[in-house]
């Protein structure tokens, strides 16, 4: 379905981003990886995806909190692949504290990476998508783009903002072949969530499995984590012709979290 097209997935060296990158590669898209990690491991990852799916891959280490580096990433995409057809804004970080205790530098960093980076990639790539009259922008928001939790002021603010950015961009492209949507996952067993589980297990003196169950029982009625593969399948659908009139949605895949 995506043969000959290129997907840029930010924060794609692990977790949700990697799951979505693999799903898009499975549809024939060339993949531009971005994210942090061991250089040799990232090189192996690139080679493995290229070999498994018969696509081209590349990597750029842009820090998504820095507009100048995002501009360099887009220029690299142009010179390497001739542009980007599918943009997945997935890069994100987390920090928890009450509002009055929230470090200002953490607030600024979370807003920069979780929200502003999606604005910068979108503004830079929309002209070429509009010129081709085809493009897909998928913003990875969160259930926290729809509802709130305590001690997550910056994350919730950024993700609500990302849903708002999605809707505005979708309206501005409504009469073109470019669609813009958000995916709002519940708990996914990513390194970010595993860190929360580890901290909870240590704090409460319980096993890792017990900490997982406790975490899920509070929010996710299914009692199961969402998988990166499931999110990848949803991203593939959003890229399909069947989703041509899916525009400006914030699609939660959350085991029933927001239904409560």
Secondary structure, DSSP 4 states (H G I P E B T S, - for coil): --TT-EEEETT-SSHHHHHHHHHHHTTT-EEEEE--S-HHHHHHHHHHHHHHHT--EEEE---TT-HHHHHHHHHHHHHHHSS-SEEEE-------B-GGG--HHHHHHHHIIIIIHHHHHHHHHHHHHHHHT-EEEEEE--GGGTS--TTBHHHHHHHHHHHHHHHHHHHHTTTSSEEEEEEEE--B--HHHHHHHHHHHHHHT--HHHHHHHHHHHH-TT-SPBPHHHHHHHHHHHHSGGGTT--S-EEEESTTGGG-
